[in-house]
């Protein structure tokens, strides 16, 4: 299953207790989907590529902008104006020839999410808006897939894993258990409006990559039911505990058909009166 | 009785500080009422309340030294 070249390449992680060649084989067999090749994606992708995840899908419809470069080190000045997914795959393919990449250079929507996610084991959220985050969460619930969540604001970040645990265990909470109500569209600005320190998505993305490797290989305790809060200015790391809330989860679409009809933009644009 | 309140993310930009102390508050509902009175702009925001690092889903009575955190969602990626 693993060639001698692969065993040599991954030697330092194969040496780890509880990891071994068995862990490396699990990584090779894994299929993960990175949604968004922005700040978070630029940290997740090179490390999962280096670790030897077998198949990595990348979804992003955007092109590289000059203002992305301070926090998205997969791209160079020459890449400005080019499609992110293409640039990312080109760079990552050079990094590790044992990894297969699947480029999805289009916008994620409720029309394509189910079909797209079906082909992957783990979904990683690196998007930049609430509508996408609720859509990704709901599709992961329907397909029973773990969702590795990361989000950032200025100097602060959040990381957790949603919908984790097999059906035989108690299923971990989802995004709707954490934030049942979406904010109105303008209540929380994105990076283009609020600004962001460049290393922040790097740190948060690496934590997402770490959780992804743990889920695949079965090592450690997955960050499920716990929200990691990171503050880059005072270096305070807080872990907040939260539970599954079935009353909130039933508000998500009950079938793929319902998901296709669910208006996520409307859901996230209504005025918040609470 | 002192209760410490921590603010995360964009909420901090409304309150102008990361941390405040409130005196003689009996429960988490009263915390929220006092905060909304003090910082009316919080009404425009979505946030969850954590008591001693656990998100609450109903009103909880407070004890001396409890720490409350107000946690907004983040959108950026």
Interface residues (C-beta under 8 A of the other chain):
Chain A: X36 X38 X39 X40 X41 X125 X126 X127 X128 X129 X130 X133 X150 X151 X152 X153 X154 X156 X157 X158 X178 X179 X181 X182 X183 X184 X187 X188 X189 X190 X191 X194 X196 X201 X227 X229 X231 X234 X238 X239 X240 X241 X242 X243 X245 X272 X274
Chain B: X8 X9 X10 X18 X43 X44 X45 X46 X48 X50 X53 X54 X55 X57 X69 X71 X72 X73 X74 X75 X76 X77
